[in-house]
Structure formats: structure tokens, C-alpha cells
Amino acid sequence: MHQPATQFLHLIGKLYAAEARARKAPQRCARLRRRYSRVVLEQIKALLDQHLETTLPGGKLGQALGYLGNQWSKLCRYVENETWPICNNACENSIRPFVVGRKNWLFSDTVAGAKASLNLYSLIETCKANDIDSKRSISGDLPSGEIGEEHGSTNVKVDTYARPTLRVKSNSSQPRRASSIRREE
């Protein structure tokens, strides 16, 4: 019998291996998650229930099991939709530069300045998520209709995690400028 941590890591490795297979064949992702990932999650839940009551909560394993138990419903949500990733690493990586530099931006002179910074950071990250050159977007060099036209709309939507969602105002003949982009309420 292996140590509990080793058992958990083995099962988590199975989930990530399934995700790697799903990336190779995205059309089968939902089926793979329903048939395989749910079963592995049930095994993890059974292992959690088995060790949660017998592990000291003050130790590292006890803390990890307590956290897993508290976050269980959130962990299982990714199997509901094949477009949702198994983890939020992409989102965390996108906000890391701002978190690391937040001491530099901690004190804005005015509320308007803080809002302007928020809008600028949101614009840049949304451009990155939609493979749009943010420098061109901010300088106003985007041709009319470039944003969102491949999807038949003028809305740019980012459907991963907590990234900002921006609406681009439609203006047929003028280039889009940063000032023409506003945050959806």
C-alpha cells in the first residue's frame, strides 16, 4: 500500500493524462471527461473520505485534504463543459505581472487614474487572450471590424476564468481606439 499522498498524485496524474489526450482530439473531450475523468474523480473522493477523518488536520497532508474537501465542488465543475480547462494556470499566469508589480501601482493619485489603469490592463489582457496586437489596439491602428468579425459580431468575449470581457463599440469607418472600448457591466 502506497502513502496517501502518492495515491492522490497518481490519480491526479491520470486526470492530466486524460486532458492531454483530449487536447489531441477535442471533439471527444466531453465524452472522455464523462466516461473517464468522472470515474477518476470518484476514486479521488473515495480516497479523500477514507483519509480525511484519520489524518491529523495540523499536518501538511491534513491541511491539503481539508482544502481538497472544501474545494471539492469547484474541482468537479470542469467535467461539465469541455471548454473549461482542468486548472486555472493560464488565468493566474496572465495576472502574475500585475500581482508582482502591484506595489508599483498601489498608490494611484486619483480614482480616475486607478480606473484608467484598470481599463488599460483589462484591454491588454483581453487583446492577449484574443490574439490581437495590443500595441496596435491602443494606438488606434486597428482596421474597422477586425475585432470579433470572425465570430460574426463586434463583441470580444473571453470565456476562460475571470478574465475581463470587453465590448467594442461598432464604428464602421473609424479605427478603434482604446477610448472606444468600455467594460461591460
trRosetta pair geometry for C-beta under 8 A, 3 or more apart (Angstrom, degrees):
i j d omega theta_ij theta_ji phi_ij phi_ji
2 6 4.2 -104 163 87 122 128
2 7 5.3 151 85 -55 113 83
2 10 7.6 77 83 -15 163 138
3 6 4.6 90 61 6 83 106
3 7 7.2 -151 93 -8 43 86
4 7 5.5 -57 -150 35 36 113
4 8 6.4 34 155 -18 69 104
4 47 7.0 152 -150 175 89 106
4 51 4.8 90 -128 -107 148 159
4 55 7.3 -86 44 -77 167 134
4 61 6.3 91 79 -161 124 137
5 8 5.8 -54 -150 37 33 111
5 9 6.3 32 153 -18 66 107
5 61 6.0 -105 -62 -106 104 110
5 64 7.8 60 -108 72 96 156
6 9 5.7 -54 -145 38 31 111
6 10 6.3 36 154 -24 64 105
7 10 5.8 -52 -150 32 30 113
7 11 6.6 23 155 -13 63 106
7 47 5.8 -163 125 -145 126 146
8 11 5.9 -60 -150 40 32 106
8 12 6.1 29 154 -17 68 109
8 44 6.7 77 -132 -135 75 92
8 47 6.4 -177 -79 119 77 142
9 12 5.6 -54 -141 40 31 111
9 13 6.2 40 154 -25 63 104
10 13 5.6 -53 -154 32 28 117
10 14 6.9 34 147 -22 61 99
11 14 5.5 -45 -156 26 38 115
11 15 7.0 41 147 -19 64 97
11 40 5.7 160 -169 -174 90 95
11 43 5.6 -157 -127 102 135 115
11 44 5.0 170 129 -76 146 91
11 47 7.0 -172 -8 13 156 151
12 15 5.6 -47 -156 30 40 114
12 16 6.7 33 150 -12 68 104
12 44 7.3 81 -63 -100 70 133
13 16 5.9 -57 -147 41 34 106
13 17 6.1 38 152 -23 67 106
14 17 5.6 -53 -145 36 31 114
14 18 6.4 35 154 -21 64 103
14 40 4.9 -161 103 -126 125 144
15 18 5.7 -54 -154 33 31 112
15 19 6.6 31 149 -18 64 104
15 37 5.8 76 -129 -133 82 92
15 40 5.5 -172 -69 110 82 145
15 41 7.4 75 -92 -63 124 78
15 86 6.4 147 149 -149 109 143
16 19 5.4 -48 -148 35 38 114
16 20 6.5 44 151 -23 65 99
16 86 6.8 -171 -96 95 65 162
17 20 5.6 -48 -151 31 35 114
17 21 6.7 35 149 -16 64 101
18 21 5.7 -53 -152 36 35 111
18 22 6.3 37 148 -23 66 106
18 32 5.8 170 -175 157 101 115
18 33 7.4 127 143 -87 128 56
18 36 5.3 -178 -122 110 138 130
18 37 5.3 -176 108 -72 158 92
18 40 7.2 -158 -15 5 145 149
19 22 5.3 -51 -144 35 35 115
19 23 6.6 42 154 -25 65 98
19 37 8.0 67 -56 -90 77 131
19 85 7.9 64 -151 -159 135 69
19 86 5.0 -76 -82 -20 149 138
20 23 5.9 -47 -152 27 32 112
20 24 7.2 32 149 -17 60 102
21 24 5.8 -57 -160 32 37 111
21 25 6.9 -19 159 29 69 99
21 32 6.5 -171 97 -145 112 157
22 25 6.7 -84 -146 65 31 69
22 26 6.7 64 163 -107 72 45
22 28 6.8 -137 -126 89 68 77
22 29 4.0 80 -165 -113 113 83
22 32 5.1 -152 -84 65 101 147
22 33 7.1 36 -93 -45 148 89
22 82 7.5 -151 -176 -153 130 99
23 26 6.9 11 -141 -71 30 81
23 29 8.0 63 -60 -91 35 115
25 28 4.5 10 123 28 114 112
25 29 7.4 180 100 -48 66 69
26 29 5.3 -16 -157 -25 49 120
26 82 7.3 120 -173 155 77 125
28 31 5.2 -60 -166 48 69 113
28 32 5.5 73 136 -29 88 105
29 32 5.8 -60 -145 37 28 110
29 33 6.3 24 159 -17 65 107
29 82 4.0 113 102 -153 117 119
30 33 5.9 -58 -149 38 28 109
30 34 6.3 26 155 -17 64 108
30 82 4.2 -77 -63 -53 79 125
31 34 5.7 -56 -145 38 31 110
31 35 5.9 8 165 -2 68 115
32 35 6.4 -65 -135 48 23 96
32 36 5.3 -27 -176 28 65 119
32 37 6.7 64 132 -16 72 101
33 36 7.1 -63 -105 56 14 79
33 37 4.3 -28 -143 32 57 131
33 38 6.9 80 155 -30 60 84
33 78 7.6 -126 -143 121 139 77
33 79 4.3 177 167 -141 114 79
33 82 6.5 -167 6 -96 138 78
34 37 7.6 31 -10 45 15 90
34 38 5.9 1 -161 -8 32 128
34 79 6.9 134 -76 176 46 106
35 38 7.3 94 18 33 3 104
35 39 7.2 -10 155 -12 42 116
36 39 6.0 -65 -158 34 29 110
36 40 6.6 20 154 -14 67 107
37 40 5.6 -54 -147 38 37 110
37 41 6.2 39 153 -20 68 105
37 79 5.2 -169 100 -102 124 117
38 41 5.6 -54 -147 38 32 113
38 42 6.4 36 152 -22 64 102
38 79 5.6 125 -69 -177 83 162
39 42 5.6 -51 -152 32 32 113
39 43 6.7 34 148 -19 63 102
40 43 5.5 -50 -153 34 37 114
40 44 6.5 39 148 -19 66 102
41 44 5.5 -50 -147 35 36 113
41 45 6.3 39 152 -21 66 103
41 75 7.5 166 -136 124 116 106
41 76 5.8 108 -175 -109 151 92
41 79 7.0 -100 -14 -30 151 145
42 45 5.5 -50 -145 36 33 113
42 46 6.4 36 153 -20 64 103
43 46 5.7 -51 -148 35 31 112
43 47 6.4 30 153 -16 64 107
44 47 5.7 -57 -149 40 31 111
44 48 6.2 38 150 -24 65 106
45 48 5.4 -50 -146 34 32 116
45 49 6.3 32 155 -17 65 104
45 72 6.9 82 -108 -149 99 128
46 49 5.8 -53 -147 37 30 109
46 50 6.3 34 152 -23 63 108
47 50 5.6 -53 -147 34 31 116
47 51 6.4 4 163 2 65 112
48 51 6.6 -76 -145 48 23 91
48 52 5.6 35 163 -44 67 110
48 65 6.2 160 -145 -151 80 92
48 68 5.8 -134 -120 114 129 126
48 69 6.1 161 173 -77 126 83
48 72 7.5 161 116 -94 170 124
49 52 6.0 -39 -128 14 24 117
49 53 7.8 12 178 -7 52 101
50 54 7.6 -31 150 19 56 120
51 54 5.9 -82 -147 55 44 97
51 55 5.1 36 165 -27 86 120
51 61 7.7 -73 156 155 130 117
51 65 6.0 -127 106 -112 102 150
52 55 6.6 -61 -135 32 17 105
52 65 5.1 -172 -103 157 71 126
52 66 7.6 121 -143 -76 95 53
52 69 5.9 79 -119 -66 139 138
55 59 6.8 -106 172 56 92 119
55 61 5.4 -103 -165 111 139 107
55 62 4.5 -173 132 -87 100 81
55 65 5.7 98 67 21 146 153
56 59 4.7 80 80 -3 102 107
56 62 4.9 -91 95 -50 48 149
57 62 4.1 -165 -121 162 22 128
57 63 7.0 91 179 -68 59 53
57 66 5.8 64 -142 -54 96 134
58 62 6.1 26 35 71 30 144
58 63 7.5 10 -169 -50 17 94
59 62 4.5 94 54 10 78 106
59 63 6.9 -141 95 -6 39 86
60 63 5.8 -55 -148 35 29 110
60 64 6.3 28 154 -17 64 107
61 64 5.6 -55 -147 38 33 111
61 65 6.2 30 155 -18 67 107
62 65 5.8 -54 -143 38 29 108
62 66 6.3 33 155 -21 63 106
63 66 5.7 -54 -148 36 30 113
63 67 6.4 30 154 -18 64 106
64 67 5.8 -55 -150 37 31 111
64 68 6.3 32 152 -20 65 107
65 68 5.5 -51 -144 37 33 113
65 69 6.2 36 155 -21 65 105
66 69 5.7 -54 -148 36 29 112
66 70 6.4 25 155 -15 64 108
67 70 5.8 -59 -147 39 30 108
67 71 6.1 5 161 0 67 116
68 71 6.2 -71 -139 50 25 96
68 72 6.5 59 155 -71 62 81
68 75 7.4 10 -155 -34 72 154
69 72 5.8 -16 -153 -33 30 115
71 74 5.0 -60 -172 48 76 114
71 75 5.6 84 128 -34 90 100
72 75 5.6 -56 -148 31 31 114
72 76 6.5 21 161 -14 66 108
73 76 6.1 -61 -150 37 31 107
73 77 7.1 50 151 -45 61 96
74 77 5.9 -36 -158 0 37 120
75 78 7.6 -51 173 7 40 102
76 79 6.2 -43 -177 21 63 111
77 80 5.6 -44 -170 12 55 120
77 81 8.0 -5 157 18 77 95
77 84 7.0 -70 124 133 88 163
78 81 7.3 -86 -160 54 40 73
78 84 4.6 -146 -134 112 70 113
78 85 6.7 -55 -138 102 128 27
78 86 5.2 129 140 -110 165 44
80 84 7.2 27 63 26 78 141
81 84 4.5 80 79 -5 101 108
83 159 6.6 3 138 113 134 129
84 160 7.9 147 -126 -123 54 70
85 88 7.1 140 80 -83 114 40
85 89 7.9 -100 130 33 143 81
85 90 6.7 102 18 11 168 121
85 160 6.8 32 0 -141 112 113
88 91 4.6 -39 -179 39 91 117
88 92 5.8 94 121 -23 87 97
88 161 5.2 104 -138 -99 107 133
89 92 5.7 -59 -143 42 33 109
89 93 6.0 34 159 -21 69 107
90 93 5.8 -55 -146 37 27 110
90 94 6.5 27 154 -22 62 107
90 160 6.4 -22 89 149 129 147
90 161 7.4 -179 79 -3 91 136
91 94 5.8 -57 -151 32 31 111
91 95 6.7 11 159 -5 65 107
91 160 6.3 -158 -64 132 102 99
91 161 3.7 -51 -73 73 150 167
91 162 6.2 88 -164 37 141 76
91 163 6.3 -132 -121 -48 95 89
92 95 6.3 -66 -148 44 31 97
92 96 6.5 56 151 -53 65 94
93 96 5.5 -30 -150 -5 34 123
94 125 5.5 95 168 -143 119 112
94 128 6.8 167 -135 94 113 140
94 129 7.4 16 -120 -66 155 98
94 163 6.8 2 93 -98 156 110
95 98 5.4 -62 -168 46 65 110
95 99 5.7 65 136 -25 88 105
95 125 7.6 15 -78 -110 66 148
96 99 5.6 -58 -140 39 33 110
96 100 6.0 31 163 -18 69 107
97 100 5.9 -56 -144 39 28 109
97 101 6.1 4 163 3 64 116
98 101 6.0 -66 -138 53 28 97
98 102 6.3 59 155 -67 63 84
98 105 7.7 -35 -158 30 80 146
98 121 6.0 64 -95 -147 141 139
99 102 5.7 -20 -150 -24 30 117
101 104 4.8 -37 -179 29 84 120
101 105 6.3 58 129 -5 90 104
102 105 5.7 -72 -147 53 42 95
102 106 6.1 74 150 -68 73 81
103 106 5.5 -14 -143 -25 35 120
105 108 6.9 13 -180 -61 74 87
105 117 6.3 151 -159 -172 129 156
108 111 7.5 109 102 -91 125 20
108 113 4.4 -179 -179 98 111 109
108 114 3.9 177 47 -66 164 84
108 117 6.4 -132 -97 0 133 138
109 113 5.3 63 51 13 80 158
110 113 4.5 104 55 2 80 100
110 114 7.1 -141 97 -2 47 83
111 114 5.6 -52 -151 36 36 112
111 115 6.4 35 151 -17 67 105
112 115 5.7 -53 -147 38 32 110
112 116 6.3 36 151 -22 65 105
113 116 5.5 -51 -146 34 32 113
113 117 6.5 35 153 -20 64 102
114 117 5.7 -51 -151 34 32 113
114 118 6.5 36 150 -21 64 104
115 118 5.4 -50 -148 35 35 115
115 119 6.4 34 154 -17 66 104
116 119 5.8 -54 -148 38 31 110
116 120 6.3 31 153 -19 64 108
117 120 5.7 -57 -147 38 30 111
117 121 6.2 27 157 -16 67 107
118 121 6.0 -58 -146 39 27 107
118 122 6.1 27 156 -18 64 110
119 122 5.6 -55 -144 39 30 113
119 123 6.2 33 155 -22 65 106
119 178 7.7 114 135 170 110 102
119 181 7.6 148 -177 96 105 95
119 182 7.9 -40 -132 -129 124 45
119 183 6.5 -118 -109 -36 86 110
120 123 5.7 -53 -147 34 30 113
120 124 6.4 28 156 -18 64 105
120 138 7.7 46 -140 -113 90 124
120 178 7.2 18 -105 -169 74 140
121 124 5.8 -54 -147 36 31 110
121 125 6.3 22 159 -11 66 109
122 125 6.2 -61 -145 42 27 104
122 126 6.1 26 158 -18 65 111
122 164 3.8 -2 -150 29 103 172
122 166 6.5 137 141 -66 108 112
122 183 6.3 16 117 -92 166 109
123 126 5.9 -59 -145 39 26 109
123 127 6.3 29 156 -20 63 107
123 134 6.8 123 130 -145 85 105
123 137 6.7 -169 169 121 109 130
123 138 6.9 112 126 -80 137 91
123 166 6.7 75 -101 -82 62 159
123 178 5.9 26 -146 -137 171 97
123 181 5.9 108 -107 93 112 147
124 127 5.8 -55 -150 35 29 112
124 128 6.5 30 152 -19 63 105
124 134 4.7 53 -129 -150 67 155
124 138 7.8 3 -79 -53 83 124
125 128 5.5 -49 -148 35 35 114
125 129 6.3 35 154 -19 66 106
125 163 6.0 -148 137 -149 118 101
125 164 6.4 101 78 25 115 103
126 129 5.7 -54 -146 38 33 111
126 130 6.2 10 160 0 66 112
126 132 7.9 -6 119 43 71 123
126 156 6.0 96 169 122 118 132
126 158 5.9 -133 -127 -30 77 131
126 163 6.8 141 -88 160 67 108
126 164 5.5 -74 -59 80 110 97
126 165 7.6 123 -111 -120 126 20
126 166 4.9 37 -153 4 176 122
127 130 6.2 -73 -144 51 26 95
127 132 4.2 -98 -153 78 78 99
127 133 7.0 -50 174 91 124 13
127 134 3.8 140 86 -82 155 86
127 137 5.3 -140 -100 11 137 155
128 131 7.7 27 -176 -73 29 31
128 132 7.8 -80 -43 50 20 68
128 134 6.6 -18 -47 -40 74 123
129 158 4.5 29 122 -118 153 128
129 160 7.2 -159 -148 39 128 114
129 163 5.7 94 -62 171 159 161
130 147 7.3 51 132 -141 152 88
130 156 5.4 -53 -65 -156 161 118
130 158 6.9 -105 -50 -80 92 94
132 136 7.6 -116 167 64 81 107
132 137 5.8 62 139 -52 117 129
132 142 7.7 7 -169 -104 119 127
132 146 7.6 121 -127 129 114 113
132 147 6.5 13 -100 -100 152 93
132 156 7.9 -52 -12 -122 146 146
133 136 4.2 57 94 13 112 111
133 137 6.6 168 92 -15 58 87
134 137 5.2 -54 -144 38 39 116
134 138 6.1 35 159 -18 71 105
135 138 6.1 -56 -144 38 27 105
135 139 6.2 13 160 -7 63 114
136 139 6.1 -65 -141 47 27 102
136 141 4.3 -87 -158 70 82 109
136 142 5.7 110 135 -63 101 72
137 140 8.0 38 171 -65 26 25
137 141 7.8 -74 -53 50 20 73
137 142 5.5 31 -104 -42 59 125
137 147 7.9 71 -115 -66 114 127
137 176 7.0 -24 -148 98 73 107
137 178 6.8 90 136 -76 80 79
137 181 7.9 20 172 -28 112 147
138 178 4.8 20 -131 -54 61 125
140 175 4.9 97 169 112 79 122
140 176 6.9 -158 -137 92 60 37
140 177 4.1 -8 -97 -96 104 84
140 178 7.5 -87 -62 -5 77 70
141 175 6.3 -35 -128 -164 12 147
142 146 5.0 -128 -175 41 98 135
142 147 6.7 13 177 -29 149 99
142 175 5.6 136 64 -165 59 89
142 176 4.7 -25 69 45 124 98
143 146 5.1 102 64 -44 78 113
143 175 6.7 -56 -104 -109 24 85
144 171 6.9 -112 -125 94 105 66
144 172 5.7 63 -178 -178 144 34
144 173 6.1 -43 -65 -110 157 12
144 174 6.7 101 -84 61 110 31
144 175 6.7 -106 -56 -92 69 40
144 176 7.4 130 -106 -30 50 86
145 149 4.8 56 166 -67 87 135
145 154 7.3 -83 -123 -100 57 98
145 172 7.4 24 -49 -133 103 57
146 149 6.5 -81 -146 7 13 119
146 176 7.7 -125 41 15 99 124
147 154 6.7 64 92 -159 88 65
147 156 5.3 -53 176 -58 111 115
147 168 4.9 91 91 -8 139 166
147 176 6.7 -31 6 20 126 166
148 151 5.6 -65 -166 47 64 104
148 153 5.0 -68 163 90 120 67
148 154 4.9 129 77 -140 139 22
148 155 5.4 131 -129 55 151 32
148 156 5.3 -118 -62 -66 104 64
148 168 6.5 -168 0 37 130 125
149 152 7.3 52 -168 -74 41 20
149 153 7.9 -155 -97 56 30 28
149 154 7.4 17 -68 -90 66 62
151 155 7.9 -75 87 66 128 76
154 167 7.8 64 113 -173 84 72
154 168 5.3 -112 161 79 90 98
154 169 7.7 -5 135 149 134 11
154 170 4.5 156 20 -78 175 96
155 167 5.4 -33 -122 -124 85 75
155 168 6.9 -180 -108 28 30 78
156 165 7.6 180 99 -162 69 60
156 166 5.4 5 68 71 109 89
156 167 7.5 -177 36 -105 71 26
156 168 5.9 64 -5 -17 101 109
157 165 5.5 6 -131 -139 65 106
158 163 4.2 -63 115 96 140 125
158 164 6.9 59 38 75 130 42
158 165 6.0 -149 35 -91 79 66
160 163 5.9 38 74 8 77 122
164 183 6.7 -68 -168 -126 120 100
165 183 7.9 95 78 -156 60 67
165 184 5.3 -37 102 33 101 126
166 181 5.4 9 -179 -178 128 111
166 182 7.5 150 -155 78 83 28
166 183 6.4 -62 -109 -104 71 49
166 184 6.9 177 -129 -13 21 90
167 181 7.6 163 78 -155 44 67
167 182 6.5 -22 62 69 90 75
167 183 8.0 91 20 -171 83 12
167 184 5.0 95 -19 -67 110 99
168 176 6.0 -14 -163 -137 118 149
168 180 7.1 47 -160 120 71 97
168 181 5.6 -32 -106 -107 68 87
169 176 7.8 156 60 -127 74 101
169 180 5.0 -111 45 175 113 94
169 181 7.3 -147 5 -89 84 38
169 182 7.1 49 -38 11 106 99
171 174 4.6 -35 135 51 123 102
171 176 6.9 145 46 -88 111 73
171 180 6.6 -71 -3 -158 137 151
176 180 5.3 -123 -155 70 73 132
176 181 7.0 65 172 -51 113 95
177 180 5.1 97 56 0 71 100
177 181 7.9 -140 99 -7 44 85
178 181 5.9 -59 -159 28 41 109
